[in-house]
């Protein structure tokens, strides 16, 4: 329950699903750039509501791919340290 409150709730609120990101204070808007759910929601809205193709959300997709490789790289480094 504690992990849901400390991780899921802020991600849900800061993703732009509940409150529009443009209505948040500027410092909070800057924090939302590190939340992957923000980019996923932009992609989802473009596909479902607008019926857009890959051209309209390639920046968000690139951000998610970069976050994936950064997280994967950090995980591999951490696993190497724990194995030796």
PDB file of N, CA, C and O in Angstrom:
ATOM      1  N   UNK A   1       0.818  -1.188   0.000  1.00  0.00           N
ATOM      2  CA  UNK A   1       0.000   0.000   0.000  1.00  0.00           C
ATOM      3  C   UNK A   1       0.867   1.260   0.000  1.00  0.00           C
ATOM      4  O   UNK A   1       0.554   2.246  -0.667  1.00  0.00           O
ATOM      5  N   UNK A   2       1.950   1.207   0.753  1.00  0.00           N
ATOM      6  CA  UNK A   2       2.843   2.372   0.803  1.00  0.00           C
ATOM      7  C   UNK A   2       3.480   2.609  -0.558  1.00  0.00           C
ATOM      8  O   UNK A   2       3.610   3.756  -0.986  1.00  0.00           O
ATOM      9  N   UNK A   3       3.879   1.545  -1.243  1.00  0.00           N
ATOM     10  CA  UNK A   3       4.504   1.720  -2.551  1.00  0.00           C
ATOM     11  C   UNK A   3       3.520   2.281  -3.566  1.00  0.00           C
ATOM     12  O   UNK A   3       3.912   3.053  -4.442  1.00  0.00           O
ATOM     13  N   UNK A   4       2.265   1.912  -3.465  1.00  0.00           N
ATOM     14  CA  UNK A   4       1.257   2.468  -4.371  1.00  0.00           C
ATOM     15  C   UNK A   4       1.069   3.958  -4.144  1.00  0.00           C
ATOM     16  O   UNK A   4       0.914   4.723  -5.096  1.00  0.00           O
ATOM     17  N   UNK A   5       1.081   4.360  -2.908  1.00  0.00           N
ATOM     18  CA  UNK A   5       0.902   5.778  -2.586  1.00  0.00           C
ATOM     19  C   UNK A   5       2.116   6.595  -3.004  1.00  0.00           C
ATOM     20  O   UNK A   5       1.969   7.715  -3.493  1.00  0.00           O
ATOM     21  N   UNK A   6       3.315   6.047  -2.816  1.00  0.00           N
ATOM     22  CA  UNK A   6       4.514   6.822  -3.100  1.00  0.00           C
ATOM     23  C   UNK A   6       4.946   6.801  -4.567  1.00  0.00           C
ATOM     24  O   UNK A   6       5.696   7.680  -4.990  1.00  0.00           O
ATOM     25  N   UNK A   7       4.495   5.823  -5.352  1.00  0.00           N
ATOM     26  CA  UNK A   7       4.902   5.774  -6.754  1.00  0.00           C
ATOM     27  C   UNK A   7       3.736   5.926  -7.724  1.00  0.00           C
ATOM     28  O   UNK A   7       3.804   6.734  -8.650  1.00  0.00           O
ATOM     29  N   UNK A   8       2.697   5.180  -7.525  1.00  0.00           N
ATOM     30  CA  UNK A   8       1.592   5.184  -8.469  1.00  0.00           C
ATOM     31  C   UNK A   8       0.793   6.486  -8.444  1.00  0.00           C
ATOM     32  O   UNK A   8       0.457   7.025  -9.498  1.00  0.00           O
ATOM     33  N   UNK A   9       0.496   6.978  -7.286  1.00  0.00           N
ATOM     34  CA  UNK A   9      -0.315   8.195  -7.171  1.00  0.00           C
ATOM     35  C   UNK A   9       0.369   9.420  -7.775  1.00  0.00           C
ATOM     36  O   UNK A   9      -0.268  10.136  -8.549  1.00  0.00           O
ATOM     37  N   UNK A  10       1.646   9.697  -7.456  1.00  0.00           N
ATOM     38  CA  UNK A  10       2.292  10.850  -8.108  1.00  0.00           C
ATOM     39  C   UNK A  10       2.416  10.685  -9.625  1.00  0.00           C
ATOM     40  O   UNK A  10       2.275  11.654 -10.371  1.00  0.00           O
ATOM     41  N   UNK A  11       2.677   9.471 -10.072  1.00  0.00           N
ATOM     42  CA  UNK A  11       2.766   9.232 -11.510  1.00  0.00           C
ATOM     43  C   UNK A  11       1.428   9.495 -12.176  1.00  0.00           C
ATOM     44  O   UNK A  11       1.372  10.100 -13.246  1.00  0.00           O
ATOM     45  N   UNK A  12       0.371   9.052 -11.561  1.00  0.00           N
ATOM     46  CA  UNK A  12      -0.981   9.238 -12.097  1.00  0.00           C
ATOM     47  C   UNK A  12      -1.337  10.718 -12.164  1.00  0.00           C
ATOM     48  O   UNK A  12      -1.909  11.178 -13.152  1.00  0.00           O
ATOM     49  N   UNK A  13      -1.004  11.453 -11.126  1.00  0.00           N
ATOM     50  CA  UNK A  13      -1.343  12.879 -11.074  1.00  0.00           C
ATOM     51  C   UNK A  13      -0.461  13.700 -12.008  1.00  0.00           C
ATOM     52  O   UNK A  13      -0.955  14.596 -12.691  1.00  0.00           O
ATOM     53  N   UNK A  14       0.843  13.405 -12.046  1.00  0.00           N
ATOM     54  CA  UNK A  14       1.776  14.208 -12.837  1.00  0.00           C
ATOM     55  C   UNK A  14       1.813  13.819 -14.310  1.00  0.00           C
ATOM     56  O   UNK A  14       2.501  14.477 -15.091  1.00  0.00           O
ATOM     57  N   UNK A  15       1.110  12.791 -14.711  1.00  0.00           N
ATOM     58  CA  UNK A  15       1.144  12.360 -16.104  1.00  0.00           C
ATOM     59  C   UNK A  15       0.288  13.237 -17.005  1.00  0.00           C
ATOM     60  O   UNK A  15       0.464  13.224 -18.224  1.00  0.00           O
ATOM     61  N   UNK A  16      -0.621  13.986 -16.438  1.00  0.00           N
ATOM     62  CA  UNK A  16      -1.530  14.793 -17.239  1.00  0.00           C
ATOM     63  C   UNK A  16      -2.869  14.113 -17.448  1.00  0.00           C
ATOM     64  O   UNK A  16      -3.714  14.627 -18.181  1.00  0.00           O
ATOM     65  N   UNK A  17      -3.074  12.977 -16.823  1.00  0.00           N
ATOM     66  CA  UNK A  17      -4.337  12.260 -16.962  1.00  0.00           C
ATOM     67  C   UNK A  17      -5.438  12.914 -16.134  1.00  0.00           C
ATOM     68  O   UNK A  17      -6.570  13.053 -16.597  1.00  0.00           O
ATOM     69  N   UNK A  18      -5.111  13.307 -14.934  1.00  0.00           N
ATOM     70  CA  UNK A  18      -6.104  13.907 -14.039  1.00  0.00           C
ATOM     71  C   UNK A  18      -6.195  15.406 -14.257  1.00  0.00           C
ATOM     72  O   UNK A  18      -7.289  15.946 -14.426  1.00  0.00           O
ATOM     73  N   UNK A  19      -5.051  16.084 -14.253  1.00  0.00           N
ATOM     74  CA  UNK A  19      -4.981  17.529 -14.415  1.00  0.00           C
ATOM     75  C   UNK A  19      -4.119  17.853 -15.629  1.00  0.00           C
ATOM     76  O   UNK A  19      -3.081  17.221 -15.825  1.00  0.00           O
ATOM     77  N   UNK A  20      -4.523  18.823 -16.449  1.00  0.00           N
ATOM     78  CA  UNK A  20      -3.679  19.198 -17.587  1.00  0.00           C
ATOM     79  C   UNK A  20      -2.320  19.715 -17.119  1.00  0.00           C
ATOM     80  O   UNK A  20      -2.238  20.475 -16.153  1.00  0.00           O
ATOM     81  N   UNK A  21      -1.269  19.307 -17.796  1.00  0.00           N
ATOM     82  CA  UNK A  21       0.082  19.693 -17.400  1.00  0.00           C
ATOM     83  C   UNK A  21       0.275  21.198 -17.548  1.00  0.00           C
ATOM     84  O   UNK A  21       0.982  21.808 -16.746  1.00  0.00           O
ATOM     85  N   UNK A  22      -0.334  21.799 -18.548  1.00  0.00           N
ATOM     86  CA  UNK A  22      -0.166  23.245 -18.753  1.00  0.00           C
ATOM     87  C   UNK A  22      -0.772  24.077 -17.626  1.00  0.00           C
ATOM     88  O   UNK A  22      -0.434  25.252 -17.487  1.00  0.00           O
ATOM     89  N   UNK A  23      -1.662  23.493 -16.814  1.00  0.00           N
ATOM     90  CA  UNK A  23      -2.253  24.216 -15.687  1.00  0.00           C
ATOM     91  C   UNK A  23      -1.457  24.050 -14.395  1.00  0.00           C
ATOM     92  O   UNK A  23      -1.799  24.654 -13.379  1.00  0.00           O
ATOM     93  N   UNK A  24      -0.408  23.244 -14.424  1.00  0.00           N
ATOM     94  CA  UNK A  24       0.423  23.030 -13.242  1.00  0.00           C
ATOM     95  C   UNK A  24       1.465  24.137 -13.147  1.00  0.00           C
ATOM     96  O   UNK A  24       1.795  24.759 -14.157  1.00  0.00           O
ATOM     97  N   UNK A  25       1.990  24.393 -11.948  1.00  0.00           N
ATOM     98  CA  UNK A  25       3.070  25.379 -11.823  1.00  0.00           C
ATOM     99  C   UNK A  25       4.297  24.942 -12.635  1.00  0.00           C
ATOM    100  O   UNK A  25       4.511  23.752 -12.862  1.00  0.00           O
ATOM    101  N   UNK A  26       5.086  25.911 -13.060  1.00  0.00           N
ATOM    102  CA  UNK A  26       6.246  25.652 -13.918  1.00  0.00           C
ATOM    103  C   UNK A  26       7.208  24.617 -13.320  1.00  0.00           C
ATOM    104  O   UNK A  26       7.629  23.718 -14.049  1.00  0.00           O
ATOM    105  N   UNK A  27       7.580  24.693 -12.029  1.00  0.00           N
ATOM    106  CA  UNK A  27       8.488  23.660 -11.494  1.00  0.00           C
ATOM    107  C   UNK A  27       7.907  22.243 -11.582  1.00  0.00           C
ATOM    108  O   UNK A  27       8.635  21.285 -11.840  1.00  0.00           O
ATOM    109  N   UNK A  28       6.622  22.120 -11.373  1.00  0.00           N
ATOM    110  CA  UNK A  28       5.971  20.810 -11.473  1.00  0.00           C
ATOM    111  C   UNK A  28       5.938  20.358 -12.932  1.00  0.00           C
ATOM    112  O   UNK A  28       6.101  19.171 -13.213  1.00  0.00           O
ATOM    113  N   UNK A  29       5.731  21.288 -13.859  1.00  0.00           N
ATOM    114  CA  UNK A  29       5.748  20.940 -15.279  1.00  0.00           C
ATOM    115  C   UNK A  29       7.103  20.380 -15.680  1.00  0.00           C
ATOM    116  O   UNK A  29       7.170  19.455 -16.490  1.00  0.00           O
ATOM    117  N   UNK A  30       8.171  20.915 -15.135  1.00  0.00           N
ATOM    118  CA  UNK A  30       9.509  20.416 -15.445  1.00  0.00           C
ATOM    119  C   UNK A  30       9.720  19.003 -14.896  1.00  0.00           C
ATOM    120  O   UNK A  30      10.400  18.190 -15.522  1.00  0.00           O
ATOM    121  N   UNK A  31       9.145  18.716 -13.742  1.00  0.00           N
ATOM    122  CA  UNK A  31       9.262  17.379 -13.154  1.00  0.00           C
ATOM    123  C   UNK A  31       8.538  16.345 -14.013  1.00  0.00           C
ATOM    124  O   UNK A  31       8.963  15.192 -14.081  1.00  0.00           O
ATOM    125  N   UNK A  32       7.456  16.746 -14.665  1.00  0.00           N
ATOM    126  CA  UNK A  32       6.682  15.789 -15.460  1.00  0.00           C
ATOM    127  C   UNK A  32       7.459  15.233 -16.646  1.00  0.00           C
ATOM    128  O   UNK A  32       7.078  14.198 -17.193  1.00  0.00           O
ATOM    129  N   UNK A  33       8.531  15.890 -17.056  1.00  0.00           N
ATOM    130  CA  UNK A  33       9.316  15.384 -18.189  1.00  0.00           C
ATOM    131  C   UNK A  33      10.041  14.076 -17.870  1.00  0.00           C
ATOM    132  O   UNK A  33      10.441  13.365 -18.791  1.00  0.00           O
ATOM    133  N   UNK A  34      10.220  13.744 -16.601  1.00  0.00           N
ATOM    134  CA  UNK A  34      10.895  12.489 -16.258  1.00  0.00           C
ATOM    135  C   UNK A  34       9.910  11.346 -16.001  1.00  0.00           C
ATOM    136  O   UNK A  34      10.315  10.237 -15.652  1.00  0.00           O
ATOM    137  N   UNK A  35       8.618  11.623 -16.174  1.00  0.00           N
ATOM    138  CA  UNK A  35       7.592  10.602 -15.943  1.00  0.00           C
ATOM    139  C   UNK A  35       7.182  10.003 -17.293  1.00  0.00           C
ATOM    140  O   UNK A  35       6.610  10.704 -18.128  1.00  0.00           O
ATOM    141  N   UNK A  36       7.468   8.718 -17.514  1.00  0.00           N
ATOM    142  CA  UNK A  36       7.143   8.105 -18.813  1.00  0.00           C
ATOM    143  C   UNK A  36       5.655   8.105 -19.151  1.00  0.00           C
ATOM    144  O   UNK A  36       5.292   8.103 -20.327  1.00  0.00           O
ATOM    145  N   UNK A  37       4.808   8.108 -18.160  1.00  0.00           N
ATOM    146  CA  UNK A  37       3.366   8.071 -18.404  1.00  0.00           C
ATOM    147  C   UNK A  37       2.892   9.299 -19.157  1.00  0.00           C
ATOM    148  O   UNK A  37       1.908   9.238 -19.894  1.00  0.00           O
ATOM    149  N   UNK A  38       3.585  10.411 -18.975  1.00  0.00           N
ATOM    150  CA  UNK A  38       3.243  11.636 -19.703  1.00  0.00           C
ATOM    151  C   UNK A  38       3.312  11.387 -21.205  1.00  0.00           C
ATOM    152  O   UNK A  38       2.390  11.745 -21.937  1.00  0.00           O
ATOM    153  N   UNK A  39       4.391  10.782 -21.661  1.00  0.00           N
ATOM    154  CA  UNK A  39       4.593  10.530 -23.076  1.00  0.00           C
ATOM    155  C   UNK A  39       3.627   9.467 -23.594  1.00  0.00           C
ATOM    156  O   UNK A  39       3.119   9.565 -24.711  1.00  0.00           O
ATOM    157  N   UNK A  40       3.384   8.455 -22.771  1.00  0.00           N
ATOM    158  CA  UNK A  40       2.449   7.406 -23.164  1.00  0.00           C
ATOM    159  C   UNK A  40       1.050   7.972 -23.375  1.00  0.00           C
ATOM    160  O   UNK A  40       0.367   7.582 -24.321  1.00  0.00           O
ATOM    161  N   UNK A  41       0.618   8.875 -22.518  1.00  0.00           N
ATOM    162  CA  UNK A  41      -0.718   9.461 -22.667  1.00  0.00           C
ATOM    163  C   UNK A  41      -0.835  10.314 -23.916  1.00  0.00           C
ATOM    164  O   UNK A  41      -1.887  10.332 -24.554  1.00  0.00           O
ATOM    165  N   UNK A  42       0.224  11.018 -24.273  1.00  0.00           N
ATOM    166  CA  UNK A  42       0.206  11.814 -25.506  1.00  0.00           C
ATOM    167  C   UNK A  42       0.048  10.888 -26.713  1.00  0.00           C
ATOM    168  O   UNK A  42      -0.736  11.167 -27.620  1.00  0.00           O
ATOM    169  N   UNK A  43       0.799   9.785 -26.714  1.00  0.00           N
ATOM    170  CA  UNK A  43       0.695   8.817 -27.802  1.00  0.00           C
ATOM    171  C   UNK A  43      -0.707   8.216 -27.845  1.00  0.00           C
ATOM    172  O   UNK A  43      -1.312   8.108 -28.912  1.00  0.00           O
ATOM    173  N   UNK A  44      -1.213   7.831 -26.693  1.00  0.00           N
ATOM    174  CA  UNK A  44      -2.538   7.221 -26.621  1.00  0.00           C
ATOM    175  C   UNK A  44      -3.627   8.167 -27.110  1.00  0.00           C
ATOM    176  O   UNK A  44      -4.526   7.755 -27.843  1.00  0.00           O
ATOM    177  N   UNK A  45      -3.550   9.426 -26.710  1.00  0.00           N
ATOM    178  CA  UNK A  45      -4.546  10.413 -27.164  1.00  0.00           C
ATOM    179  C   UNK A  45      -4.468  10.622 -28.673  1.00  0.00           C
ATOM    180  O   UNK A  45      -5.495  10.739 -29.341  1.00  0.00           O
ATOM    181  N   UNK A  46      -3.247  10.670 -29.210  1.00  0.00           N
ATOM    182  CA  UNK A  46      -3.104  10.846 -30.657  1.00  0.00           C
ATOM    183  C   UNK A  46      -3.692   9.672 -31.434  1.00  0.00           C
ATOM    184  O   UNK A  46      -4.317   9.870 -32.476  1.00  0.00           O
ATOM    185  N   UNK A  47      -3.501   8.473 -30.943  1.00  0.00           N
ATOM    186  CA  UNK A  47      -4.004   7.299 -31.654  1.00  0.00           C
ATOM    187  C   UNK A  47      -5.516   7.167 -31.500  1.00  0.00           C
ATOM    188  O   UNK A  47      -6.233   7.007 -32.488  1.00  0.00           O
ATOM    189  N   UNK A  48      -5.998   7.234 -30.265  1.00  0.00           N
ATOM    190  CA  UNK A  48      -7.415   6.957 -30.013  1.00  0.00           C
ATOM    191  C   UNK A  48      -8.314   8.118 -30.429  1.00  0.00           C
ATOM    192  O   UNK A  48      -9.322   7.903 -31.101  1.00  0.00           O
ATOM    193  N   UNK A  49      -7.971   9.328 -30.047  1.00  0.00           N
ATOM    194  CA  UNK A  49      -8.857  10.457 -30.313  1.00  0.00           C
ATOM    195  C   UNK A  49      -8.698  11.033 -31.713  1.00  0.00           C
ATOM    196  O   UNK A  49      -9.683  11.404 -32.351  1.00  0.00           O
ATOM    197  N   UNK A  50      -7.451  11.109 -32.194  1.00  0.00           N
ATOM    198  CA  UNK A  50      -7.220  11.733 -33.485  1.00  0.00           C
ATOM    199  C   UNK A  50      -7.023  10.740 -34.617  1.00  0.00           C
ATOM    200  O   UNK A  50      -7.164  11.101 -35.786  1.00  0.00           O
ATOM    201  N   UNK A  51      -6.697   9.492 -34.290  1.00  0.00           N
ATOM    202  CA  UNK A  51      -6.428   8.507 -35.324  1.00  0.00           C
ATOM    203  C   UNK A  51      -5.131   8.801 -36.065  1.00  0.00           C
ATOM    204  O   UNK A  51      -4.994   8.470 -37.243  1.00  0.00           O
ATOM    205  N   UNK A  52      -4.184   9.421 -35.375  1.00  0.00           N
ATOM    206  CA  UNK A  52      -2.936   9.852 -35.991  1.00  0.00           C
ATOM    207  C   UNK A  52      -1.987   8.683 -36.222  1.00  0.00           C
ATOM    208  O   UNK A  52      -2.118   7.611 -35.631  1.00  0.00           O
ATOM    209  N   UNK A  53      -1.031   8.936 -37.105  1.00  0.00           N
ATOM    210  CA  UNK A  53      -0.001   7.948 -37.375  1.00  0.00           C
ATOM    211  C   UNK A  53       1.261   8.260 -36.585  1.00  0.00           C
ATOM    212  O   UNK A  53       1.272   9.149 -35.733  1.00  0.00           O
ATOM    213  N   UNK A  54       2.311   7.527 -36.873  1.00  0.00           N
ATOM    214  CA  UNK A  54       3.585   7.633 -36.170  1.00  0.00           C
ATOM    215  C   UNK A  54       4.224   9.019 -36.309  1.00  0.00           C
ATOM    216  O   UNK A  54       4.959   9.454 -35.422  1.00  0.00           O
ATOM    217  N   UNK A  55       3.954   9.691 -37.385  1.00  0.00           N
ATOM    218  CA  UNK A  55       4.557  11.007 -37.641  1.00  0.00           C
ATOM    219  C   UNK A  55       4.176  12.011 -36.555  1.00  0.00           C
ATOM    220  O   UNK A  55       4.989  12.863 -36.195  1.00  0.00           O
ATOM    221  N   UNK A  56       2.975  11.928 -36.036  1.00  0.00           N
ATOM    222  CA  UNK A  56       2.506  12.947 -35.091  1.00  0.00           C
ATOM    223  C   UNK A  56       3.030  12.759 -33.668  1.00  0.00           C
ATOM    224  O   UNK A  56       2.964  13.694 -32.870  1.00  0.00           O
ATOM    225  N   UNK A  57       3.542  11.592 -33.333  1.00  0.00           N
ATOM    226  CA  UNK A  57       4.025  11.396 -31.964  1.00  0.00           C
ATOM    227  C   UNK A  57       5.401  10.749 -31.907  1.00  0.00           C
ATOM    228  O   UNK A  57       5.697  10.025 -30.957  1.00  0.00           O
ATOM    229  N   UNK A  58       6.242  10.991 -32.894  1.00  0.00           N
ATOM    230  CA  UNK A  58       7.570  10.371 -32.918  1.00  0.00           C
ATOM    231  C   UNK A  58       8.465  10.891 -31.802  1.00  0.00           C
ATOM    232  O   UNK A  58       9.329  10.157 -31.324  1.00  0.00           O
ATOM    233  N   UNK A  59       8.283  12.141 -31.372  1.00  0.00           N
ATOM    234  CA  UNK A  59       9.111  12.688 -30.285  1.00  0.00           C
ATOM    235  C   UNK A  59       8.831  11.970 -28.968  1.00  0.00           C
ATOM    236  O   UNK A  59       9.752  11.634 -28.224  1.00  0.00           O
ATOM    237  N   UNK A  60       7.566  11.742 -28.693  1.00  0.00           N
ATOM    238  CA  UNK A  60       7.193  11.039 -27.467  1.00  0.00           C
ATOM    239  C   UNK A  60       7.679   9.596 -27.494  1.00  0.00           C
ATOM    240  O   UNK A  60       8.136   9.067 -26.481  1.00  0.00           O
ATOM    241  N   UNK A  61       7.576   8.964 -28.661  1.00  0.00           N
ATOM    242  CA  UNK A  61       8.050   7.592 -28.801  1.00  0.00           C
ATOM    243  C   UNK A  61       9.564   7.522 -28.619  1.00  0.00           C
ATOM    244  O   UNK A  61      10.073   6.594 -27.991  1.00  0.00           O
ATOM    245  N   UNK A  62      10.278   8.496 -29.163  1.00  0.00           N
ATOM    246  CA  UNK A  62      11.724   8.557 -28.987  1.00  0.00           C
ATOM    247  C   UNK A  62      12.093   8.756 -27.517  1.00  0.00           C
ATOM    248  O   UNK A  62      13.046   8.149 -27.029  1.00  0.00           O
ATOM    249  N   UNK A  63      11.346   9.599 -26.814  1.00  0.00           N
ATOM    250  CA  UNK A  63      11.605   9.814 -25.385  1.00  0.00           C
ATOM    251  C   UNK A  63      11.403   8.519 -24.599  1.00  0.00           C
ATOM    252  O   UNK A  63      12.194   8.210 -23.707  1.00  0.00           O
ATOM    253  N   UNK A  64      10.362   7.763 -24.918  1.00  0.00           N
ATOM    254  CA  UNK A  64      10.123   6.494 -24.228  1.00  0.00           C
ATOM    255  C   UNK A  64      11.211   5.476 -24.534  1.00  0.00           C
ATOM    256  O   UNK A  64      11.625   4.732 -23.645  1.00  0.00           O
ATOM    257  N   UNK A  65      11.678   5.432 -25.772  1.00  0.00           N
ATOM    258  CA  UNK A  65      12.751   4.503 -26.132  1.00  0.00           C
ATOM    259  C   UNK A  65      14.035   4.878 -25.398  1.00  0.00           C
ATOM    260  O   UNK A  65      14.737   4.002 -24.891  1.00  0.00           O
ATOM    261  N   UNK A  66      14.347   6.170 -25.337  1.00  0.00           N
ATOM    262  CA  UNK A  66      15.543   6.610 -24.611  1.00  0.00           C
ATOM    263  C   UNK A  66      15.454   6.270 -23.125  1.00  0.00           C
ATOM    264  O   UNK A  66      16.431   5.811 -22.533  1.00  0.00           O
ATOM    265  N   UNK A  67      14.293   6.492 -22.526  1.00  0.00           N
ATOM    266  CA  UNK A  67      14.111   6.147 -21.116  1.00  0.00           C
ATOM    267  C   UNK A  67      14.266   4.647 -20.899  1.00  0.00           C
ATOM    268  O   UNK A  67      14.799   4.215 -19.877  1.00  0.00           O
ATOM    269  N   UNK A  68      13.802   3.856 -21.858  1.00  0.00           N
ATOM    270  CA  UNK A  68      13.928   2.402 -21.763  1.00  0.00           C
ATOM    271  C   UNK A  68      15.390   1.989 -21.752  1.00  0.00           C
ATOM    272  O   UNK A  68      15.808   1.195 -20.909  1.00  0.00           O
ATOM    273  N   UNK A  69      16.175   2.528 -22.690  1.00  0.00           N
ATOM    274  CA  UNK A  69      17.585   2.158 -22.765  1.00  0.00           C
ATOM    275  C   UNK A  69      18.386   2.668 -21.572  1.00  0.00           C
ATOM    276  O   UNK A  69      19.314   1.997 -21.120  1.00  0.00           O
ATOM    277  N   UNK A  70      18.043   3.830 -21.064  1.00  0.00           N
ATOM    278  CA  UNK A  70      18.729   4.345 -19.871  1.00  0.00           C
ATOM    279  C   UNK A  70      18.431   3.449 -18.671  1.00  0.00           C
ATOM    280  O   UNK A  70      19.341   3.086 -17.926  1.00  0.00           O
ATOM    281  N   UNK A  71      17.166   3.094 -18.484  1.00  0.00           N
ATOM    282  CA  UNK A  71      16.793   2.227 -17.366  1.00  0.00           C
ATOM    283  C   UNK A  71      17.421   0.845 -17.511  1.00  0.00           C
ATOM    284  O   UNK A  71      17.904   0.274 -16.533  1.00  0.00           O
ATOM    285  N   UNK A  72      17.414   0.316 -18.715  1.00  0.00           N
ATOM    286  CA  UNK A  72      18.017  -0.991 -18.952  1.00  0.00           C
ATOM    287  C   UNK A  72      19.524  -0.951 -18.712  1.00  0.00           C
ATOM    288  O   UNK A  72      20.082  -1.876 -18.121  1.00  0.00           O
ATOM    289  N   UNK A  73      20.184   0.111 -19.164  1.00  0.00           N
ATOM    290  CA  UNK A  73      21.621   0.242 -18.944  1.00  0.00           C
ATOM    291  C   UNK A  73      21.973   0.350 -17.472  1.00  0.00           C
ATOM    292  O   UNK A  73      22.927  -0.277 -17.011  1.00  0.00           O
ATOM    293  N   UNK A  74      21.215   1.137 -16.736  1.00  0.00           N
ATOM    294  CA  UNK A  74      21.461   1.265 -15.294  1.00  0.00           C
ATOM    295  C   UNK A  74      21.216  -0.060 -14.572  1.00  0.00           C
ATOM    296  O   UNK A  74      21.925  -0.399 -13.624  1.00  0.00           O
ATOM    297  N   UNK A  75      20.216  -0.798 -15.022  1.00  0.00           N
ATOM    298  CA  UNK A  75      19.930  -2.101 -14.412  1.00  0.00           C
ATOM    299  C   UNK A  75      21.064  -3.088 -14.651  1.00  0.00           C
ATOM    300  O   UNK A  75      21.447  -3.839 -13.753  1.00  0.00           O
ATOM    301  N   UNK A  76      21.598  -3.079 -15.872  1.00  0.00           N
ATOM    302  CA  UNK A  76      22.704  -3.980 -16.187  1.00  0.00           C
ATOM    303  C   UNK A  76      23.934  -3.627 -15.352  1.00  0.00           C
ATOM    304  O   UNK A  76      24.602  -4.519 -14.829  1.00  0.00           O
ATOM    305  N   UNK A  77      24.235  -2.344 -15.224  1.00  0.00           N
ATOM    306  CA  UNK A  77      25.377  -1.930 -14.404  1.00  0.00           C
ATOM    307  C   UNK A  77      25.195  -2.332 -12.953  1.00  0.00           C
ATOM    308  O   UNK A  77      26.140  -2.782 -12.304  1.00  0.00           O
ATOM    309  N   UNK A  78      24.013  -2.176 -12.457  1.00  0.00           N
ATOM    310  CA  UNK A  78      23.749  -2.538 -11.062  1.00  0.00           C
ATOM    311  C   UNK A  78      23.848  -4.048 -10.849  1.00  0.00           C
ATOM    312  O   UNK A  78      24.346  -4.499  -9.818  1.00  0.00           O
ATOM    313  N   UNK A  79      23.380  -4.818 -11.811  1.00  0.00           N
ATOM    314  CA  UNK A  79      23.467  -6.274 -11.701  1.00  0.00           C
ATOM    315  C   UNK A  79      24.923  -6.736 -11.761  1.00  0.00           C
ATOM    316  O   UNK A  79      25.303  -7.675 -11.061  1.00  0.00           O
ATOM    317  N   UNK A  80      25.736  -6.086 -12.587  1.00  0.00           N
ATOM    318  CA  UNK A  80      27.162  -6.465 -12.653  1.00  0.00           C
ATOM    319  C   UNK A  80      27.836  -6.216 -11.329  1.00  0.00           C
ATOM    320  O   UNK A  80      28.657  -7.023 -10.893  1.00  0.00           O
ATOM    321  N   UNK A  81      27.504  -5.103 -10.668  1.00  0.00           N
ATOM    322  CA  UNK A  81      28.097  -4.806  -9.364  1.00  0.00           C
ATOM    323  C   UNK A  81      27.684  -5.830  -8.312  1.00  0.00           C
ATOM    324  O   UNK A  81      28.486  -6.203  -7.456  1.00  0.00           O
ATOM    325  N   UNK A  82      26.432  -6.285  -8.375  1.00  0.00           N
ATOM    326  CA  UNK A  82      25.957  -7.208  -7.356  1.00  0.00           C
ATOM    327  C   UNK A  82      26.474  -8.638  -7.589  1.00  0.00           C
ATOM    328  O   UNK A  82      26.533  -9.432  -6.650  1.00  0.00           O
ATOM    329  N   UNK A  83      26.842  -8.963  -8.819  1.00  0.00           N
ATOM    330  CA  UNK A  83      27.335 -10.307  -9.101  1.00  0.00           C
ATOM    331  C   UNK A  83      28.796 -10.492  -8.707  1.00  0.00           C
ATOM    332  O   UNK A  83      29.216 -11.607  -8.399  1.00  0.00           O
ATOM    333  N   UNK A  84      29.561  -9.429  -8.713  1.00  0.00           N
ATOM    334  CA  UNK A  84      31.007  -9.560  -8.416  1.00  0.00           C
ATOM    335  C   UNK A  84      31.339  -9.214  -7.017  1.00  0.00           C
ATOM    336  O   UNK A  84      32.504  -9.277  -6.625  1.00  0.00           O
TER     337      UNK A  84
END
